[in-house]
Amino acid sequence: MYATIRLILLLGIAAYLAWEILSHWSDVQTLSVRIDGLTLFAAAMLGILAYQCLFAGWLILLWRIGCFDRRQLKFYSRVWWVSYVFRYVPGKVFLLIERVRMGVAVGIPPATGAAVALIETLLAGFAAAWVSLLAVAYYAGQTQWTIIGLCIVSIAIFLLLPAGIRFLCSLSVVRRKFPDMASLTLGWSDLLLASPAFILHFILLAGSFFLCLNLVQELSWTAFPGICGVYALSHLAGMVAMLSPGGLGVREGALSLQLSRILPHGVAVTAAIGVRLWFIVLELASLGVVVLLSPKLPEGANAAGKE
């Protein structure tokens, strides 16, 4: 049933995007892409730095719960990057599995590795909600208040998160089955320390997107804050749609709807799909560099992790 629902969802969104492009084909035909090597290089650097911010946020969380081991630092990039690619499997289940499996190989307890991955996802969601406030200028009336309300709710949940973590770790069944969970005593100061990395991630991604968008249609830098908010809001939609691999399709649909406020509709859909392909290329390039330069995980630890 899960596989069927997932397939229907993806096919439906793909059909919608294809229909939007075809029904606005006259707009797409007017699309003129300007090739500028310097702009593309700057966009690539911003995108790659954005992903390093996510990695840094994960390291900060490991450090704050006492699981960071300086001796294993050379392996951490491989653990994070290889598992990160598995988010394209719907629900991020395999991201979680790979993060735990590979984390064990470098001394991260399984329950702690899973919990940190979930907290990382939550902080990314909070960051996307907060950055999306910058999109309020693009909206008016009821929709504007919906975005503001979303951010208020996210702040309230964020403030309750440390208490929720402590309550979960205090349960006898959790302490009995996962004794290492006792180290998850994260407070507001810990979460606030990690949050800027996730916020900067979305701002840098939006910067890369903004530069790429300027190769299609020139935009003033005064529009940059709004583009940041619009892009973060589309990411938030992709996070909510857990059935979609890596937010695939859902994010493009949400982004194209918002971009249609400043671009012809067919161009907006094409740009939304194009920027997804752009970031996939950057992710694969980053993964390739990590696989080439980062040492393989310790063989003995790997065997222990599999057991």
N, C-alpha and C positions, 0 to 999 in steps of 0.2 A: 504493500500500500504506500509506504514511504517513497519507494522508487517511482511508483506511478504518479503520485502527487508532484514529486520533484520534476519529473519529465514534462508533465502538463504545464507546470508553472514556467519552466524554462522555454518550452515551445511557444506558450502564449505570449510571453514577453518578447521573444525573438520575432514572432509574427507581428506583434504591435510595432516594434521598431522598424521592421522591414516595410510595413504598411505606411508608416509615417514618412519614410524616405521616398517611397514610390509615389505617394499622394502629393508630395511636395517636391517632385523631381525638378520642376523648373527652378526652385530655389537652389537645389543641389548643383544644377548645371552652372549656376552663376558663381559657385564656389571657386575661389582662386587662392591657392596656397603659396605663400611667399617662402622661399628657401633662404634661410639666413643661418649660416653655420655657427656664428657666435651666440645667437639666441637659442639655438638648439642645444649647444654645449651648456649654456647657463641653465636651461630648463632641465637638462640631464643631471647636472650637479645638484640642483635643488631637490629633484626627485630622489636621488640616491641618498642625500643627507637626511631627507625626511624618513626614510626607512631605518637609517642608523639611529634616529631619535627613538623609534619603537624599541630597538635593541637596547638602547641605553635605559629606557624605562623599565625593561625587564631586568636588567642588571641592578638597577636601583632597588627594585622590589626584593631581589635575592639578597642584596646587602642588608636591607632593613629588617628582614626576618632572620638574618644570621646564617644564610646558606651560601653566601658568596665566599669562594675560595680563590685567593689570588693565584695559587698554583695552577688552577684549572682555567684561568682566563683565556689561554690560547685555544681552548676547546669550545668555549661558550658561543663564539660566533657560528661555528658549525651546527651546534645544537639548535640555536635559535633559527638560523636561516633555512636549514633543511626542513625543520618541522613547520616553519612558516608557510612554505609552499603548499603544504597539505591543507591549508584553509580552503582551497578550491574544491575540496570534498565537502558536500553540504553538511551544515550543522557544526562544522569545525571539530567533528569527532576525531578524525584522524590527526589533526593538528595536535589535539590534546594527547592522543595515544603516543605519537612520535615525540612530543616534548617530554612526556614522562619517561618513555623508553630510553631516549638518548640522555635525558637528565640523570638517570640512575648511573649511567656510565661515567659521569663526572661528579658523583657524590651528592646529587640532589635527591632526597627521599621522594618516592613516588607520589604520596598524598600531597606533599608540599609542592612538587612540580605541577601537579594538576591544579591545585588551589591558586598558585601564582599565575598560571596561564589564564584561569577564569578571571582573576582580579585584573590582569592586564587587559583582557577584553572589556571588562566593565569600565576601567579608566579610559580606554579608547572611546567608548560610547559616551561617557561624561564629557570628554574633551570635544568630541564632535558636536554634542548638544550646545556646549558653551560657545564654540567658534561659530556655530550656525546663527547665533544672535546677530552676527555681522550682516546676515541676509535680511534682517528686518526692514532695511531701507528699500528692498525690492518688493515688499508686500505692503498691503494696506488693509485696514478693517479687520475682519474676523481672523483671517489667516495670520496676520501680524501677531495678534494676541495668542494664537495657537502656538507659535514659535516661542514667544515669551513664556507662556505657561509650561511648555515642554522643558525649558531651561530651569524654571523655578522648581519643577518636580524633580529634575535631575540633581539639582543642588541639595534638595531635601533628602533624596535617597543617598547621595554622597555623604551627607552628614551622619546618616544612620548606618553607613557601611561598617565602620570600625566596631560598633556595638554588635552588629549582626555577625561579624567574623568571630568576635569574642564569645558570643552566645553559642555559635556552632561548635567552636573548639572546646567549650565547657561541657558539652553533652557527653555523658558517660560512654555511650556507644561509640562515639567518635574517638574519644581518648583511648578506648580499649582496642579498637581496630586500627586506628592511625595515631599512635602515640607521638609521632613527629609533628602532628598538627598543632601541638602545644606551642610551637615556635611562631605560629601565625598571630602574633599579638600586635597587629598593625594599628596605629592610631592615626588621627587626622594629620599630624605632622609628617608621618611617613607617606601617606597618600598625597599630601600637598607637595612633598618633595619630588615624588615621581610624576605628578600630573603635568608640570610644564613640558616634559619631554613629549607627552602625547599631544598636548596643545600645539607645540611647535611642529610636530609631525604634520598636522593638518594644514597649518599655515604654509609650510614649505611645499607640500603637495599642491596646494592651491597656487603658490607662486610658480611652480613648474607648469601647471595647467594654464595659468594666466599668460605666460610667455608663449606657450604653444597656441593659445587662442589668438594671440596677436599676429600670428602668422596667417591666420584666416581672416580676421577682421581687426583693424587697429582699435584699441581701447585705451582710454585715458587711465593713468594710474589712480585717479580718484575712484575708479570702479573696482580697484583691487580688494578693498575690504568686503564689498558685496559679493565678489567672486569667491572669496574665502568662505563666507557664510553659505553660499549656494552649494559649493563643493562639499563642505562638511555636512550639510543637510542631506545631500545625496548619499554620502557614506553612512549616515545614521539610518537611512531607509534600507540600505543594503545589510546593515548589521541586524536590523529588526527581522528582515526576511531570512531567517536561518536556513530555510530549505534551499536557498540559492547558493551555489558554490562561490565563496568570496564575494557575495553580493552581486554576482554576475547577472546582468540583465536588469535587475531591480534598480541598481545604482544608475545604470545608463538611462532607464526610463525616467527616474526622478530628476536626474541632471538635465535631460533634454527638455522636460517640461519647464524647468526653471530658466534654462538658457533661452527658451523661445520668447522670453520677455525682452531680450536684447538682440536676438538673432532671428533671421527667418527660420521657420519651424524645421524645414528639411535640413538646413545647415546645422541647427542646434542638435538634431538627432545624430547627424554624421559626426559632429565634433565630440559628442558624448561617447560614441563608439570608438572614435579615433583615440581619444585620451586614455580609454581603458587599454587599448593595444599598446600605447606608448608606455604606460606604467608597467604592463606585463613584461615588455622588453627590458625596462630598467631593473625589474625584480630578477629576471633570469640572468642579466649581466652581473648583478650583485652576487647572486647565488653562485655563478660560475667562478667569480673571483675568490669567494670564500672557500669553495670546494678545492680550488687549486692551491691556495695559500695557507689555509688553516689545516693543522695536522689532523690526521684521523684519530678517532676516539680510542682510548686505551683498550687493547684487546681483552685484557683480564677483566676490566670493569664492564665491558660489553657482554662478556659471557655471564657475569654475575647478574647483569640487568635482565638478560633473557631468562635466567632461572627464576 
